[in-house]
Amino acid sequence: MSQGVILFPSIHFALQAEKLIKGKGFFIDLIPVPRQLSSDCGICLLIEWEQREILYSLLETGGVKIEGIHLLPERGKPKEGKWFNC
């Protein structure tokens, strides 16, 4: 199963997103932002790539600001790209 991450402009929005998404019954994790996506310290949500559209819709409806949604490369395979980027 492919995984991705949702990036946020601040930790405040990441925590708000975690609460909203977990409250809807989705399983996500907060992780450090991968180095290849940002040199800033911060956290992001680790998601199942297949759920990205519904999670984006939930965050948009909930008023949570995001910076982008990125596909993570699978081990041994090149990164395919990003789905959404502000």
Secondary structure, 3 states (H helix, E strand, C coil): CCEEEEECCCHHHHHHHHHHHHHCCCCCEEEECCCCCCCCCCEEEEEEHHHHHHHHHHHHHCCCCCCEEEECCCCCCCCCCEEEEC
